[in-house]
């Protein structure tokens, strides 16, 4: 799919230099950067959700905190990353 975006000259030049350095096309560079940004946002959202659940389940109580941490670890270990 083709699309047009507007970026300032300095950002464009940075992208040009980086694409040349990495030996990839401009389109490939921008697509890779967008995928990385989206993945980081998803990971941040997951972390924030975990933090909210942890706090709601009594994150201050050491015994409860240990149980929640262990459950979270098991959940993360089963997930595909």
LINQUIBEL-V723169 format. One record per pair of residues at least 12 apart in sequence whose C-alpha atoms are under 10 Angstrom apart, sorted by the first residue. I is the first residue (numbers start at 1). GAP is how many residues later the second one is. If there is no record, write none. Layout:
BEGIN
i->I gap->GAP
i->I gap->GAP
END
This chain:
BEGIN
i->2 gap->25
i->3 gap->24
i->12 gap->14
i->15 gap->12
i->15 gap->14
i->15 gap->15
i->16 gap->13
i->50 gap->18
i->50 gap->19
i->50 gap->22
i->53 gap->15
i->53 gap->19
i->54 gap->14
i->54 gap->15
i->54 gap->18
i->55 gap->13
END
